[in-house]
Amino acid sequence: MTFTKTVIVTDTNQFDAVLKETITNNPNSTVLGYFTGAVNPATNKSWCPDCVVSEPILNDLLEEFENNAKNPSEDKIILIKCPIERAGYSGNPNHPYRKNPSIKLTGVPTLIWYQDNSPTDRLVEGDFTSGDKVNKYRSKVAKAL
């Protein structure tokens, strides 16, 4: 049965190693990196309003990918979730995720589909509320499942 496994990366220096290990150890998997504003424990919400909006859209995409996998007994979806603290990110052009060549983060939320250790496609910020962009992303990933 296809399922989604979530790996949470809180240390920006660990992302590349986690991505490489995930892809190497799961060759039949679809790997997605999700960069989102960290949740404020006091409010139990992300500091990023767009991230709050993107969460149900992401969940719908994951559910659809799971339901439409060609080899449900073998395939799995791995979501590498990277919560980002506002203090170190907002207005910081040198944030590690902005400088990382496999991420090149321009805003949150961002969902990146990785194939062969390289970014293949992405949804960034307002893309999550654009039905056309979400549908194009959905179509590309679904074809690879």
C-alpha positions in Angstrom: 0.0 0.0 0.0 1.3 3.4 -0.9 1.8 5.7 2.1 3.4 8.9 3.1 6.3 9.0 5.5 7.3 12.3 7.0 10.9 13.1 8.0 11.3 16.3 9.9 14.6 18.3 9.5 15.0 21.1 12.0 18.8 21.6 11.4 19.4 23.3 8.1 22.9 21.8 7.9 21.4 18.3 7.8 19.1 18.7 4.8 21.5 17.6 2.1 22.5 14.4 4.0 18.8 13.6 4.8 17.9 14.1 1.2 20.7 12.0 -0.2 20.1 9.2 2.3 16.3 9.3 1.7 16.7 9.0 -2.1 19.5 6.4 -1.9 17.6 4.2 0.6 14.2 4.5 -1.1 14.8 4.2 -4.9 11.1 3.6 -5.7 9.9 6.5 -3.7 8.7 10.0 -4.6 10.6 12.5 -2.4 9.2 15.9 -1.7 10.8 18.7 0.3 8.3 21.0 2.1 9.7 24.2 3.5 7.3 25.9 5.8 7.2 28.4 8.6 7.7 26.8 12.0 4.7 26.5 14.3 4.5 28.9 17.2 3.8 26.8 20.3 1.7 29.6 21.9 -0.7 29.7 19.0 -0.2 26.3 17.5 -0.1 28.0 14.1 2.7 28.8 11.7 4.1 32.4 11.8 3.6 32.3 8.0 -0.1 32.9 6.9 0.6 31.4 3.4 1.9 28.2 5.1 -1.3 27.9 7.1 -3.2 28.1 3.7 -0.9 25.6 2.0 -1.1 22.9 4.6 -4.6 21.5 3.5 -3.6 21.8 -0.1 -0.4 19.8 0.6 -2.4 17.2 2.4 -4.8 16.9 -0.5 -1.9 16.4 -2.9 -0.3 13.7 -0.8 -3.6 11.9 -0.5 -4.1 12.0 -4.2 -0.6 10.8 -4.9 -1.1 7.9 -2.5 -4.4 6.9 -4.2 -3.1 7.1 -7.7 0.3 5.3 -7.4 0.9 2.8 -10.1 2.5 0.2 -7.8 0.7 0.7 -4.5 2.5 -2.2 -2.8 6.0 -0.8 -3.5 5.7 3.0 -3.9 5.8 5.4 -1.1 5.9 9.1 -0.8 8.5 10.6 1.5 7.9 14.2 2.7 11.0 15.9 4.1 9.4 18.7 6.2 11.6 21.6 7.1 10.1 24.0 9.6 11.8 27.4 9.4 12.0 29.8 12.4 11.0 33.3 11.4 13.8 34.9 13.4 16.6 33.4 11.3 14.8 33.5 8.0 12.8 36.7 7.5 14.8 39.2 5.6 18.0 37.1 5.7 19.4 36.6 2.2 22.1 34.4 3.7 19.8 31.8 5.3 21.2 28.4 4.5 18.1 27.3 2.6 18.3 30.3 0.4 21.9 29.6 -0.4 21.6 25.8 -0.8 21.9 24.9 -4.5 19.4 22.1 -4.2 16.8 24.4 -2.6 17.4 28.0 -3.6 14.5 29.0 -1.3 12.8 32.3 -2.3 9.8 32.1 0.0 7.7 29.9 2.2 5.8 27.7 1.8 7.7 25.8 -0.9 7.2 22.3 -2.0 10.0 20.8 -4.1 9.8 17.4 -5.9 13.2 15.7 -6.1 14.3 13.1 -8.6 17.9 11.7 -8.6 18.9 14.1 -5.8 18.0 17.2 -7.9 15.0 19.5 -7.7 12.6 18.7 -10.5 9.6 21.0 -9.9 8.2 23.3 -7.2 5.3 25.2 -5.8 6.2 28.5 -4.0 4.0 30.7 -1.8 1.1 31.9 -3.9 1.4 28.9 -6.3 -0.5 26.9 -3.6 -3.6 29.0 -4.2 -3.4 28.9 -8.0 -5.4 26.0 -9.2 -3.6 25.9 -12.5 -0.1 25.7 -11.0 -1.2 23.1 -8.4 -2.8 21.0 -11.2 0.3 21.2 -13.4 2.5 20.2 -10.4 0.0 17.4 -9.5 0.1 16.1 -13.1 3.9 16.0 -13.3 4.4 14.2 -10.0 1.5 11.8 -10.6 2.9 10.7 -13.9 6.1 9.7 -12.2 4.4 7.6 -9.5 
